[in-house]
Amino acid sequence: MTERNALNASALPEVLVGPLLRRLSTTRLSLWLLTTRPLEMALVLFPGQRVERALALDAAKRLRIGHHAYIVLIDVALDEPLPCDTRIDYDLRLKDSAGYWRSINEWASWLCHDGQPTPAFVLASRHHRLMHGSCRKPHHESADGLVRGDAWLAEQQNAPGQWPAWLLMTGDQVYVDDVAGPTLAAIHALIRRLGLYDETLEGATVADSQALYAAPESYYHREALLPDVTSNAALRERFFGGVKKPVFTSANASNHLMTLAEMLAMYCLVWSPTPWRLIEVAMPALAEKDAAVYRQEQAVMDTFVEGVAQSARLMAHLPTLMIFDDHDVTDDWNLTADWERCAYGHPFSKRIIGNALIAYLLCQGWGNDPDKLTPLIDEAGALLDTEKGRLEALRQDRFIERLLRFQGWEFQVPGEPALLVLDTRTRRWRSERSPKRPSGLMDWEALMEMQQALLECQSAVIVSPAPMFGVKLIEGVQKLFTLAGKPLVVDAENWMAHRGAANVLLQIWRHSKTPGNYVILSGDVHYSFVYDVFVRRAEHAPHLWQITSSGIKNTFPKQLLNLFDRLNRWLYAPWSPLNWFTKRRKFDVVPRDPEPASAGERLVNASGLGLVDLDARGRPSAIRQLDARGGEVTFPPPEPSSHD
């Protein structure tokens, strides 16, 4: 390290992000954080009466991602199990150069609730309550649902039995494909401050990451960085064409993140207030039209940044599990076989997708299932082991190839009820009818694996980023665009869009050996709703609940959703013959009416977080949506005679 780098490191705080609580059990704890240098740390637990229990952190694994940046996963096995259903305070202490141990309330006081000396967690004896949500776009005008979740948890500090067993983040934790100009400027400032590694770029008009950051097209015009040849026309349309979608997407793909450094910096900025305090962000030279957009986005981002400390505190108190959806990687990721051929057939777009997967692995996936992902983490460590400050292009491409072939992002958490988190993005059932038609969200083999897991469970919570039972009218609109050969126009991604996948999924629910209670938690759609689902004319049939909470910080166009909501109620009323033309005709899908609501609305269009209570048999006893603006919406059970 040069003398200048050493001085820069000494001026940085020891911890940049975290700790985030990840997968916790009574015998094992996993915490994720990002530091600016190697640290000597001690994890101290207070399982009762403030009696200390210190844990050695020799097993903490550290990956260097820049000159002054290290991702760390603390993964500790416990000799003596921790108690359940009680508050366990914890302290992550750092040893400074003088040998003094600094408490977490000294170096990250915002992670402690008022009146509490340290953060805490609760290990639930069963999955009795779950907090969940998806789609957190920083520059969306709505309030942040994670801030609302933190405020709700602050009211439960002395009631550990009320704490959720998990915070389930069900997709689009970051939007690498939809980035505000001020956020991109902050990303570049943080890359410089931390010395995040550079990389070589192939297939673009810029040679490497530094040339990308300096290019005039870097802000609001990144689609122009593709070489201007005829073969790239399709790529531009599919990969950067989000801004042209008139109905279901308002992507700002012209600022799509591209390098691994950009994506890692994004995670830092949405999960911690500390990076914002280290950088000075100035608006780059822009044309007047782009400058006007930048200034408008800046006002929204200022409000978002004010709440990042509270969102960090929530993730420091609740064990958190995450699964990707498309915006964690790119819009419409693997939507059709034709999309895959186009995106993976070009070295530049393939690198962008691969970088997003590497970032997901390091920042999200690793904490879900550390044992399963150890081989990938080891290979990532080899890629990042560079003294040159630049990733080796050939090794990076080889690692991306392995990630694109990897099958194993899904995971399960034992407990009552069991928790199954599905990968609906990388194991797709490609259409046999046309490569331009939507692929099934899971292929036959993946669906059989899900069924096998369910055969052993009398009750289960299934996390499916996209709802298995969606709004019929909207699915119908998506089907019309698909029949017209334009699935990309409306994001035609739903479980019913592919005949084979839909039939297998519905057969699983009608199978006599799956007679339990199954709660399906979803996000993706930017509105919230609840359906009770019953199998018609079947003995020992399962009872299903489709519970959708979306977005954490994103909403659907208000007038359009109101129109769809009304039309759906009229066109698919219980007496409507249209119900018999849907794949779900063998099911009673009963919508719940939210309270409060006006004009019979069934779709809640507000940012926030879902909160689901489960009884001893795994059935929802209470379903709520915490509104990011304050207050909450409830979904009481439907009348016994209700059906659609």
C-alpha positions as CSV (number, residue, x, y, z in Angstrom):
1,M,0.0,0.0,0.0
2,T,1.4,3.4,-0.9
3,E,1.8,6.2,1.7
4,R,-1.1,8.1,0.2
5,N,-3.4,5.0,0.4
6,A,-2.3,4.5,4.0
7,L,-3.3,8.1,4.9
8,N,-6.6,7.6,3.1
9,A,-7.3,4.4,5.0
10,S,-6.5,6.0,8.4
11,A,-9.1,8.8,7.7
12,L,-11.9,6.2,7.0
13,P,-14.2,4.7,9.6
14,E,-13.5,1.1,10.4
15,V,-17.0,-0.2,9.4
16,L,-18.7,1.2,6.3
17,V,-21.9,-1.0,6.3
18,G,-23.5,-3.2,8.9
19,P,-23.7,-5.3,10.7
20,L,-26.7,-6.9,9.0
21,L,-28.2,-9.9,10.7
22,R,-28.5,-12.7,8.2
23,R,-29.3,-16.3,8.9
24,L,-29.5,-16.9,12.7
25,S,-30.4,-20.0,14.7
26,T,-29.9,-21.1,18.3
27,T,-26.6,-22.7,17.4
28,R,-25.2,-20.5,14.6
29,L,-25.1,-16.8,13.9
30,S,-24.2,-15.1,10.6
31,L,-23.7,-11.4,10.3
32,W,-22.6,-9.4,7.2
33,L,-20.6,-6.2,7.2
34,L,-18.3,-4.2,5.0
35,T,-15.1,-2.7,6.5
36,T,-12.4,-0.4,5.2
37,R,-9.5,-2.5,6.6
38,P,-8.9,-5.8,8.3
39,L,-10.2,-5.6,11.9
40,E,-9.9,-7.4,15.1
41,M,-13.5,-7.9,16.3
42,A,-15.3,-9.5,19.2
43,L,-19.0,-10.5,19.2
44,V,-20.4,-10.2,22.7
45,L,-23.9,-11.6,23.5
46,F,-26.1,-10.8,26.5
47,P,-28.6,-13.7,26.5
48,G,-30.0,-12.5,29.9
49,Q,-29.5,-10.1,32.8
50,R,-26.7,-8.4,30.9
51,V,-24.3,-11.3,31.5
52,E,-21.7,-11.3,28.8
53,R,-21.0,-14.2,26.5
54,A,-18.0,-13.4,24.2
55,L,-17.5,-15.3,21.0
56,A,-14.3,-15.8,19.1
57,L,-14.4,-14.5,15.5
58,D,-11.6,-16.5,14.0
59,A,-14.0,-18.0,11.4
60,A,-15.0,-14.7,9.9
61,K,-14.3,-14.7,6.2
62,R,-13.1,-11.6,4.5
63,L,-13.0,-10.7,0.8
64,R,-11.2,-7.6,-0.4
65,I,-13.1,-5.7,-3.0
66,G,-10.9,-2.5,-3.2
67,H,-8.0,-0.8,-1.7
68,H,-10.1,0.3,1.3
69,A,-13.0,-2.1,1.2
70,Y,-13.6,-5.6,2.6
71,I,-16.8,-7.7,2.7
72,V,-16.9,-9.8,5.9
73,L,-19.2,-12.6,6.9
74,I,-19.1,-13.4,10.6
75,D,-20.3,-17.1,10.8
76,V,-20.1,-18.4,14.3
77,A,-21.1,-21.9,15.5
78,L,-22.2,-22.0,19.2
79,D,-21.3,-24.7,21.6
80,E,-24.2,-23.8,23.9
81,P,-27.6,-23.0,22.3
82,L,-29.1,-19.6,22.8
83,P,-32.5,-19.2,24.3
84,C,-35.6,-18.7,22.1
85,D,-38.3,-16.0,22.3
86,T,-36.2,-13.7,24.5
87,R,-34.4,-10.5,23.7
88,I,-30.6,-11.1,23.2
89,D,-28.6,-7.9,23.1
90,Y,-25.4,-8.0,21.2
91,D,-22.3,-5.9,20.8
92,L,-19.8,-6.0,18.0
93,R,-16.6,-4.6,19.5
94,L,-13.6,-3.3,17.5
95,K,-10.1,-3.2,18.7
96,D,-8.2,0.0,17.8
97,S,-4.5,0.6,17.3
98,A,-4.1,1.5,21.0
99,G,-5.6,-1.8,22.1
100,Y,-8.9,-0.3,23.2
101,W,-12.2,-2.1,22.4
102,R,-14.8,0.2,21.1
103,S,-18.5,-0.7,21.5
104,I,-21.0,-0.6,18.7
105,N,-22.7,2.3,20.3
106,E,-19.5,4.3,19.9
107,W,-18.9,3.6,16.2
108,A,-22.5,3.1,15.0
109,S,-24.8,4.7,17.6
110,W,-27.7,4.9,15.0
111,L,-28.0,1.1,15.2
112,C,-29.2,1.3,18.8
113,H,-32.8,2.2,19.6
114,D,-33.5,5.0,22.1
115,G,-32.7,3.9,25.6
116,Q,-30.9,0.7,24.4
117,P,-27.1,0.4,24.8
118,T,-26.8,-2.1,21.9
119,P,-28.8,-3.7,19.2
120,A,-30.6,-6.9,19.8
121,F,-32.2,-9.9,18.2
122,V,-34.8,-12.5,19.0
123,L,-34.6,-16.2,18.0
124,A,-38.2,-17.3,17.5
125,S,-39.1,-20.8,18.5
126,R,-41.4,-21.0,15.4
127,H,-42.1,-18.9,12.4
128,H,-45.0,-17.2,14.1
129,R,-44.6,-13.7,12.5
130,L,-42.9,-12.7,9.3
131,M,-42.2,-9.2,7.9
132,H,-41.8,-9.1,4.2
133,G,-41.5,-6.8,1.2
134,S,-39.9,-6.2,-2.2
135,C,-39.0,-3.4,-4.6
136,R,-37.0,-0.7,-2.9
137,K,-36.2,2.0,-5.4
138,P,-34.3,4.8,-3.7
139,H,-35.5,7.6,-6.1
140,H,-39.1,6.7,-6.1
141,E,-41.2,9.5,-4.6
142,S,-42.9,7.4,-1.9
143,A,-41.6,6.9,1.6
144,D,-39.3,4.0,2.6
145,G,-41.0,0.9,4.0
146,L,-37.9,-0.1,5.8
147,V,-38.0,3.1,7.8
148,R,-41.6,2.3,8.7
149,G,-40.6,-1.2,9.8
150,D,-37.9,0.3,12.0
151,A,-40.5,2.6,13.6
152,W,-42.8,-0.3,14.2
153,L,-40.1,-2.4,15.8
154,A,-39.1,0.5,18.1
155,E,-42.6,0.2,19.6
156,Q,-41.9,-3.5,20.4
157,Q,-38.5,-3.1,22.1
158,N,-39.8,-4.6,25.4
159,A,-42.0,-7.2,23.8
160,P,-39.7,-9.8,22.3
161,G,-42.6,-12.1,21.6
162,Q,-43.9,-9.6,19.1
163,W,-40.8,-9.4,17.0
164,P,-40.9,-11.1,13.6
165,A,-39.0,-14.3,13.2
166,W,-37.6,-13.0,9.9
167,L,-37.4,-10.0,7.6
168,L,-38.0,-11.5,4.1
169,M,-36.8,-9.4,1.3
170,T,-38.5,-11.0,-1.7
171,G,-36.8,-9.3,-4.7
172,D,-35.5,-6.0,-6.1
173,Q,-33.5,-5.1,-3.0
174,V,-31.5,-2.9,-5.3
175,Y,-32.2,-1.5,-8.8
176,V,-29.0,-1.8,-10.7
177,D,-30.9,-1.1,-13.9
178,D,-32.8,2.0,-12.8
179,V,-30.5,4.5,-11.2
180,A,-31.0,8.2,-10.5
181,G,-28.3,10.6,-11.7
182,P,-27.4,11.8,-8.1
183,T,-27.1,8.1,-7.0
184,L,-24.7,7.4,-9.9
185,A,-22.6,10.4,-9.0
186,A,-22.5,9.2,-5.4
187,I,-21.5,5.7,-6.6
188,H,-18.6,7.1,-8.6
189,A,-17.5,9.3,-5.6
190,L,-17.5,6.2,-3.4
191,I,-15.6,4.1,-5.9
192,R,-12.9,6.8,-5.8
193,R,-12.9,7.1,-2.0
194,L,-12.6,3.4,-1.4
195,G,-10.5,2.5,-4.4
196,L,-12.9,-0.2,-5.6
197,Y,-11.3,-2.4,-8.2
198,D,-11.3,-1.5,-11.9
199,E,-12.0,-3.9,-14.8
200,T,-11.6,-4.2,-18.5
201,L,-14.7,-4.0,-20.7
202,E,-15.2,-5.9,-23.9
203,G,-17.8,-5.1,-26.6
204,A,-18.3,-1.5,-25.6
205,T,-17.0,1.8,-27.0
206,V,-15.0,2.3,-23.7
207,A,-12.0,0.1,-22.9
208,D,-12.3,-0.1,-19.1
209,S,-14.2,1.1,-16.0
210,Q,-12.3,4.3,-15.7
211,A,-13.1,5.2,-19.3
212,L,-16.7,4.4,-18.6
213,Y,-16.8,6.7,-15.6
214,A,-15.3,9.6,-17.6
215,A,-17.3,9.1,-20.7
216,P,-19.9,11.9,-21.6
217,E,-22.5,9.2,-22.1
218,S,-22.0,7.8,-18.6
219,Y,-25.0,9.8,-17.3
220,Y,-28.4,9.3,-18.8
221,H,-27.0,8.0,-22.1
222,R,-25.3,4.7,-21.4
223,E,-27.1,2.9,-24.2
224,A,-24.8,4.9,-26.5
225,L,-21.8,3.0,-25.2
226,L,-22.7,-0.1,-27.3
227,P,-20.8,-0.2,-30.6
228,D,-23.0,1.2,-33.3
229,V,-23.4,-1.9,-35.4
230,T,-26.6,-3.5,-36.7
231,S,-26.2,-6.6,-34.5
232,N,-26.6,-4.4,-31.4
233,A,-30.1,-3.1,-32.3
234,A,-31.8,-6.0,-30.6
235,L,-29.6,-5.7,-27.6
236,R,-30.4,-2.0,-27.2
237,E,-34.1,-2.7,-27.4
238,R,-34.1,-5.6,-24.9
239,F,-31.4,-4.5,-22.5
240,F,-31.8,-0.7,-22.5
241,G,-35.3,-0.3,-23.8
242,G,-37.0,-0.1,-20.4
243,V,-37.9,3.5,-20.9
244,K,-40.1,2.6,-23.8
245,K,-42.5,0.4,-21.8
246,P,-45.8,2.2,-21.6
247,V,-47.7,0.2,-19.0
248,F,-45.9,-2.0,-16.4
249,T,-42.4,-0.5,-16.2
250,S,-40.8,3.0,-15.9
251,A,-37.2,1.9,-16.0
252,N,-34.4,4.5,-16.2
253,A,-32.1,2.1,-18.0
254,S,-30.0,4.9,-19.4
255,N,-28.1,4.9,-16.1
256,H,-27.8,1.1,-15.9
257,L,-24.9,0.1,-13.6
258,M,-22.3,-1.8,-15.5
259,T,-19.1,-2.5,-13.5
260,L,-18.8,-4.7,-10.4
261,A,-17.5,-1.7,-8.5
262,E,-20.6,0.3,-9.3
263,M,-22.9,-2.4,-8.1
264,L,-21.0,-3.0,-4.9
265,A,-21.0,0.8,-4.2
266,M,-24.8,0.8,-4.7
267,Y,-25.3,-1.8,-2.0
268,C,-23.2,0.3,0.4
269,L,-25.2,3.4,-0.3
270,V,-28.7,1.8,0.1
271,W,-27.8,-0.1,3.3
272,S,-25.8,2.4,5.4
273,P,-25.6,6.1,6.1
274,T,-21.8,6.1,6.6
275,P,-20.8,6.1,2.9
276,W,-22.9,9.2,2.3
277,R,-20.9,11.0,5.0
278,L,-17.6,10.2,3.4
279,I,-18.2,11.6,-0.1
280,E,-18.9,14.9,-1.7
281,V,-21.3,14.6,-4.6
282,A,-21.4,17.3,-7.3
283,M,-23.6,17.3,-10.4
284,P,-21.5,16.3,-13.4
285,A,-21.5,18.4,-16.6
286,L,-24.9,17.6,-18.2
287,A,-27.1,19.0,-21.0
288,E,-29.9,21.2,-19.6
289,K,-32.6,18.5,-20.1
290,D,-30.6,15.9,-18.1
291,A,-29.6,18.5,-15.5
292,A,-33.3,19.2,-14.9
293,V,-33.9,15.5,-14.3
294,Y,-30.9,15.3,-12.0
295,R,-32.1,18.2,-9.9
296,Q,-35.6,16.7,-9.6
297,E,-34.1,13.3,-8.6
298,Q,-31.8,15.0,-6.1
299,A,-34.7,16.2,-4.0
300,V,-36.1,12.7,-3.7
301,M,-32.7,11.2,-2.9
302,D,-32.1,13.7,-0.1
303,T,-35.2,12.4,1.6
304,F,-34.1,8.8,1.0
305,V,-30.7,9.4,2.5
306,E,-32.2,10.9,5.7
307,G,-33.9,7.5,6.4
308,V,-31.0,5.2,5.6
309,A,-29.9,5.0,9.2
310,Q,-33.3,3.7,10.3
311,S,-33.4,1.1,7.6
312,A,-29.9,0.0,8.7
313,R,-31.1,-0.3,12.3
314,L,-34.0,-2.6,11.2
315,M,-31.6,-4.9,9.5
316,A,-29.3,-4.9,12.5
317,H,-32.2,-6.2,14.7
318,L,-34.1,-8.6,12.5
319,P,-32.5,-11.7,10.9
320,T,-32.9,-11.1,7.1
321,L,-33.2,-13.4,4.2
322,M,-33.1,-12.2,0.5
323,I,-33.8,-13.5,-2.9
324,F,-33.2,-11.8,-6.3
325,D,-35.8,-10.7,-8.8
326,D,-35.1,-9.0,-12.1
327,H,-34.0,-5.5,-11.0
328,D,-31.3,-6.9,-8.8
329,V,-29.7,-7.9,-12.1
330,T,-31.5,-6.3,-15.0
331,D,-35.0,-5.6,-16.1
332,D,-36.8,-8.6,-17.7
333,W,-33.9,-10.9,-16.7
334,N,-34.4,-14.2,-18.6
335,L,-38.0,-13.2,-19.6
336,T,-37.9,-15.2,-22.9
337,A,-35.5,-17.5,-24.7
338,D,-35.0,-14.8,-27.3
339,W,-34.0,-12.4,-24.5
340,E,-31.4,-14.8,-23.2
341,R,-29.9,-15.4,-26.7
342,C,-29.6,-11.7,-27.2
343,A,-28.3,-10.7,-23.8
344,Y,-25.8,-13.6,-23.3
345,G,-24.7,-13.5,-26.9
346,H,-22.9,-10.1,-26.4
347,P,-19.8,-9.8,-24.2
348,F,-20.8,-6.4,-22.8
349,S,-24.3,-7.3,-21.7
350,K,-23.1,-10.7,-20.5
351,R,-20.5,-8.9,-18.3
352,I,-23.1,-6.5,-16.9
353,I,-25.4,-9.4,-15.9
354,G,-22.5,-11.4,-14.5
355,N,-21.3,-8.5,-12.4
356,A,-24.8,-8.1,-11.0
357,L,-24.7,-11.8,-10.0
358,I,-21.3,-11.5,-8.4
359,A,-22.6,-8.5,-6.4
360,Y,-25.7,-10.4,-5.4
361,L,-23.6,-13.4,-4.3
362,L,-21.4,-11.3,-2.1
363,C,-24.0,-9.0,-0.6
364,Q,-27.2,-11.0,-0.6
365,G,-26.8,-14.7,-1.4
366,W,-23.9,-15.4,0.9
367,G,-25.8,-14.8,4.1
368,N,-28.8,-16.9,3.0
369,D,-26.9,-20.2,3.0
370,P,-23.2,-19.9,3.7
371,D,-22.4,-23.6,3.5
372,K,-24.0,-24.1,0.0
373,L,-22.3,-21.0,-1.4
374,T,-18.8,-21.6,0.0
375,P,-17.4,-22.9,-3.3
376,L,-18.6,-19.8,-5.1
377,I,-17.3,-17.5,-2.4
378,D,-13.9,-19.2,-2.6
379,E,-13.8,-18.6,-6.4
380,A,-14.9,-15.0,-5.9
381,G,-12.1,-14.6,-3.5
382,A,-9.6,-15.8,-6.1
383,L,-11.0,-13.3,-8.6
384,L,-10.7,-10.4,-6.1
385,D,-7.2,-11.4,-5.0
386,T,-5.4,-8.7,-7.0
387,E,-2.6,-6.4,-6.1
388,K,-3.0,-4.4,-9.4
389,G,-6.3,-2.8,-8.5
390,R,-7.8,-4.3,-11.6
391,L,-9.7,-7.6,-12.0
392,E,-8.3,-10.1,-14.4
393,A,-10.7,-10.2,-17.4
394,L,-10.3,-13.9,-18.3
395,R,-10.8,-15.0,-14.7
396,Q,-13.8,-12.7,-14.3
397,D,-15.5,-14.1,-17.5
398,R,-14.9,-17.6,-16.4
399,F,-16.4,-16.9,-13.0
400,I,-19.4,-15.3,-14.6
401,E,-19.9,-18.4,-16.8
402,R,-20.0,-20.5,-13.6
403,L,-22.5,-18.3,-12.0
404,L,-24.7,-18.4,-15.0
405,R,-24.7,-22.2,-14.9
406,F,-25.1,-22.4,-11.1
407,Q,-28.3,-24.0,-9.8
408,G,-28.7,-23.5,-6.1
409,W,-29.8,-20.0,-5.4
410,E,-33.0,-21.3,-3.8
411,F,-32.8,-22.3,-0.1
412,Q,-34.9,-23.7,2.8
413,V,-35.0,-22.8,6.5
414,P,-36.3,-25.5,8.8
415,G,-38.9,-24.6,11.4
416,E,-42.6,-24.6,12.0
417,P,-43.8,-23.9,9.4
418,A,-41.0,-24.7,7.0
419,L,-39.7,-21.8,4.9
420,L,-39.0,-22.4,1.2
421,V,-37.4,-19.5,-0.8
422,L,-37.7,-20.1,-4.6
423,D,-35.4,-19.1,-7.4
424,T,-37.8,-18.0,-10.2
425,R,-35.1,-16.4,-12.4
426,T,-32.3,-18.8,-13.3
427,R,-34.2,-22.1,-13.8
428,R,-36.7,-21.1,-16.4
429,W,-39.0,-23.3,-18.5
430,R,-38.4,-22.0,-22.0
431,S,-41.4,-21.8,-24.3
432,E,-41.6,-24.7,-26.8
433,R,-44.0,-22.6,-29.0
434,S,-41.8,-19.6,-29.7
435,P,-38.5,-18.2,-28.3
436,K,-40.3,-14.8,-28.1
437,R,-43.0,-16.1,-25.7
438,P,-42.4,-15.8,-21.9
439,S,-40.6,-18.7,-20.2
440,G,-42.1,-20.4,-17.3
441,L,-40.8,-19.1,-14.0
442,M,-39.5,-22.5,-13.0
443,D,-38.7,-25.5,-15.1
444,W,-40.2,-29.0,-14.5
445,E,-37.2,-30.2,-12.5
446,A,-37.3,-27.2,-10.2
447,L,-41.0,-27.6,-9.7
448,M,-40.6,-31.3,-8.8
449,E,-37.9,-30.3,-6.2
450,M,-40.4,-27.9,-4.7
451,Q,-43.1,-30.5,-4.6
452,Q,-40.7,-33.0,-3.0
453,A,-39.9,-30.5,-0.2
454,L,-43.7,-29.8,0.3
455,L,-44.5,-33.5,0.7
456,E,-42.7,-33.6,4.0
457,C,-44.5,-30.5,5.3
458,Q,-48.0,-30.1,6.8
459,S,-47.5,-26.4,6.5
460,A,-45.0,-24.2,4.7
461,V,-44.3,-20.6,3.8
462,I,-43.2,-20.3,0.2
463,V,-41.4,-17.2,-1.0
464,S,-42.1,-16.7,-4.7
465,P,-41.0,-13.2,-5.9
466,A,-43.8,-13.1,-8.4
467,P,-47.3,-14.0,-7.2
468,M,-48.4,-17.5,-8.0
469,F,-52.0,-16.3,-8.1
470,G,-52.1,-12.8,-9.5
471,V,-54.7,-10.3,-10.7
472,K,-56.6,-12.0,-13.5
473,L,-57.2,-8.8,-15.6
474,I,-53.6,-7.8,-15.5
475,E,-52.5,-11.3,-16.4
476,G,-54.9,-11.1,-19.3
477,V,-53.4,-7.8,-20.5
478,Q,-50.0,-9.5,-20.4
479,K,-51.3,-12.4,-22.4
480,L,-52.7,-10.1,-25.1
481,F,-49.3,-8.4,-25.5
482,T,-47.6,-11.9,-25.6
483,L,-50.0,-13.1,-28.3
484,A,-49.1,-9.9,-30.3
485,G,-45.4,-10.8,-30.0
486,K,-44.6,-8.0,-27.5
487,P,-44.1,-9.6,-24.1
488,L,-41.3,-7.1,-23.3
489,V,-43.7,-4.2,-23.5
490,V,-45.7,-5.2,-20.4
491,D,-43.2,-7.4,-18.4
492,A,-45.4,-10.4,-19.2
493,E,-44.0,-12.4,-16.2
494,N,-46.5,-14.4,-14.2
495,W,-46.9,-18.0,-13.3
496,M,-49.8,-18.5,-15.7
497,A,-47.9,-17.1,-18.8
498,H,-46.3,-20.5,-19.6
499,R,-48.7,-23.4,-20.2
500,G,-46.4,-26.1,-19.0
501,A,-45.2,-24.4,-15.8
502,A,-48.7,-23.3,-15.0
503,N,-50.2,-26.7,-15.4
504,V,-47.5,-28.4,-13.3
505,L,-47.8,-25.8,-10.5
506,L,-51.6,-26.2,-10.3
507,Q,-51.3,-30.0,-10.4
508,I,-49.0,-29.8,-7.4
509,W,-51.6,-27.9,-5.4
510,R,-54.3,-30.4,-6.5
511,H,-52.2,-33.4,-5.5
512,S,-53.6,-35.5,-2.7
513,K,-50.2,-35.7,-1.0
514,T,-50.0,-32.0,-0.5
515,P,-52.9,-31.5,1.9
516,G,-51.4,-28.9,4.1
517,N,-51.6,-25.1,4.8
518,Y,-49.3,-23.1,2.4
519,V,-48.7,-19.4,2.6
520,I,-47.2,-17.9,-0.5
521,L,-45.4,-14.6,0.1
522,S,-44.7,-12.5,-3.0
523,G,-43.8,-9.0,-4.2
524,D,-42.8,-7.7,-7.7
525,V,-46.0,-6.1,-8.8
526,H,-45.9,-2.7,-6.9
527,Y,-49.2,-3.2,-5.2
528,S,-50.4,-5.4,-2.3
529,F,-53.3,-7.9,-2.0
530,V,-54.4,-11.1,-0.3
531,Y,-56.2,-14.1,-1.8
532,D,-57.5,-17.2,-0.1
533,V,-57.2,-20.1,-2.5
534,F,-59.3,-23.3,-2.4
535,V,-59.2,-26.4,-4.6
536,R,-62.7,-27.2,-6.0
537,R,-64.2,-30.6,-5.6
538,A,-61.1,-32.3,-4.0
539,E,-60.8,-34.2,-0.8
540,H,-57.9,-33.5,1.5
541,A,-57.0,-30.5,-0.6
542,P,-54.5,-27.9,0.6
543,H,-55.5,-24.4,1.7
544,L,-53.4,-21.7,0.2
545,W,-53.0,-18.0,0.9
546,Q,-51.4,-15.7,-1.7
547,I,-50.1,-12.7,0.3
548,T,-48.4,-10.0,-1.8
549,S,-46.6,-7.0,-0.4
550,S,-45.0,-4.6,-2.9
551,G,-43.2,-2.3,-2.9
552,I,-41.0,-1.3,0.0
553,K,-40.4,2.0,-1.9
554,N,-42.3,1.8,-5.2
555,T,-45.9,2.0,-6.3
556,F,-48.0,1.4,-9.4
557,P,-49.4,4.3,-11.4
558,K,-52.4,5.3,-9.3
559,Q,-55.1,6.0,-11.9
560,L,-54.1,2.9,-13.9
561,L,-54.2,0.6,-10.9
562,N,-57.6,2.0,-9.9
563,L,-58.9,1.3,-13.4
564,F,-57.5,-2.3,-13.4
565,D,-58.9,-2.9,-9.9
566,R,-62.4,-1.9,-10.9
567,L,-62.3,-3.8,-14.2
568,N,-61.0,-6.9,-12.5
569,R,-63.9,-6.8,-10.0
570,W,-66.5,-6.4,-12.8
571,L,-65.1,-8.8,-15.5
572,Y,-64.1,-11.6,-13.1
573,A,-67.0,-11.4,-10.6
574,P,-68.3,-14.7,-9.2
575,W,-71.0,-15.0,-11.9
576,S,-68.7,-14.0,-14.8
577,P,-68.1,-16.7,-17.5
578,L,-64.6,-15.3,-18.0
579,N,-63.5,-17.3,-15.0
580,W,-63.9,-20.5,-16.9
581,F,-61.4,-19.4,-19.6
582,T,-58.5,-19.1,-17.1
583,K,-56.1,-21.8,-16.0
584,R,-57.3,-21.4,-12.4
585,R,-60.9,-22.5,-13.1
586,K,-60.4,-25.5,-10.8
587,F,-59.7,-23.2,-7.9
588,D,-61.7,-20.8,-5.9
589,V,-59.6,-17.7,-5.6
590,V,-61.2,-15.4,-3.0
591,P,-59.9,-11.9,-2.6
592,R,-59.8,-10.2,0.8
593,D,-61.0,-6.7,1.1
594,P,-58.5,-4.4,2.8
595,E,-59.5,-2.2,5.6
596,P,-59.6,0.8,5.4
597,A,-60.4,1.0,1.7
598,S,-62.7,3.1,-0.4
599,A,-65.0,2.1,-3.3
600,G,-64.4,-1.6,-2.8
601,E,-60.7,-1.5,-3.6
602,R,-58.9,-4.8,-3.3
603,L,-55.4,-3.7,-4.4
604,V,-53.4,-1.5,-1.9
605,N,-51.2,1.0,-3.8
606,A,-48.8,2.3,-1.1
607,S,-45.2,1.6,-0.2
608,G,-44.6,-0.3,3.0
609,L,-44.0,-3.7,4.5
610,G,-46.2,-6.8,5.0
611,L,-46.7,-8.4,8.4
612,V,-48.1,-11.9,8.6
613,D,-49.0,-13.7,11.8
614,L,-49.2,-17.6,11.6
615,D,-51.0,-19.9,14.1
616,A,-49.7,-23.2,15.3
617,R,-51.0,-24.9,12.1
618,G,-49.3,-22.4,9.8
619,R,-52.5,-20.5,8.9
620,P,-52.5,-16.7,8.8
621,S,-54.2,-15.4,11.9
622,A,-53.6,-11.7,11.0
623,I,-52.4,-10.1,7.7
624,R,-51.3,-6.4,7.7
625,Q,-49.6,-3.9,5.5
626,L,-47.5,-1.3,7.3
627,D,-48.0,1.9,5.3
628,A,-44.7,3.7,4.9
629,R,-46.6,7.0,5.5
630,G,-47.8,5.7,8.9
631,G,-50.7,3.5,10.0
632,E,-51.5,0.1,8.6
633,V,-54.0,-1.8,6.4
634,T,-55.5,-5.1,7.5
635,F,-56.9,-7.9,5.4
636,P,-59.7,-9.6,7.4
637,P,-60.9,-13.1,6.3
638,P,-63.5,-13.2,3.5
639,E,-67.1,-14.1,4.1
640,P,-67.6,-17.9,3.9
641,S,-69.7,-17.6,0.7
642,S,-67.3,-15.3,-1.1
643,H,-65.5,-16.6,-4.2
644,D,-64.5,-15.3,-7.6
